[in-house]
Amino acid sequence: MRTTRMLVRSGLTVAAAALPLALTTGEALAAPTAIDVTTSGSTVQVTTTSCVTRSSGSMGSASLLSSGQANFSQGRQATLSGTSTSQSAAWSNVTTGTYTVVVVCADGTTAGTQAVTVSPVSSPTISATASRTPTPTPTPSSSPSRGVMGGVGGGTRDYTTVTYAVGGVLVVSGLGAAVWVLRRRSKPHRL
């Protein structure tokens, strides 16, 4: 019984290992996309390793097709340049939208086709922000920019006329009470 379980496990392991090999062989028969398309702002660049240099020096060309264009000759074409190991082409000032990049080597074979989306370029905005640098020590001739913030209330609040009147009454009452207490102490029989 142990031998049977071990053989079943071994068989499953071999089948699991063989499955990716079978799938890889099937993918190798299909034409893989051998191009890499990148965007940077309004520039689109394609890179490939599939096109070798011909005796005439030509490597091939690439075409940038917009959504309404159907074949290679209708798009913006660029000649591939580079070395025998890496070839590339680029388009600048490409407007926002979805495009298809097609690369055809000099021998007439298609190296690949890939869709690319060009996003709008965002312009930087300038805004004022608070600085985290230490505030310089004020000189005697300068005044605080936010007023006095001492405890509850602070000195930056805008008070109405009623508030000033009540404050004045309290000050006068306090002075009157102080005068009355001092006079009473000096002459105890006086009211």
Number of C-alpha atoms within 10 A of each C-alpha: 5 6 8 9 10 11 11 11 12 12 12 12 11 11 11 11 11 11 10 11 11 10 10 10 10 10 11 9 8 8 10 11 14 16 19 15 18 13 17 11 15 15 14 21 17 22 20 22 16 21 27 20 20 13 7 7 10 16 23 25 22 29 25 28 21 17 11 9 13 11 11 18 12 13 20 13 19 16 17 25 18 15 13 13 11 14 22 24 21 20 17 12 9 16 16 13 12 13 22 19 24 22 32 21 22 18 13 11 12 19 20 19 19 16 13 16 14 18 15 12 11 7 6 6 5 6 5 5 6 5 7 6 6 6 7 6 7 10 8 6 5 8 10 9 8 9 11 13 12 9 7 6 9 11 13 12 10 7 9 8 9 9 11 11 11 11 12 12 12 12 12 12 12 12 12 11 12 12 11 12 12 11 13 13 10 9 9 9 7 8 8
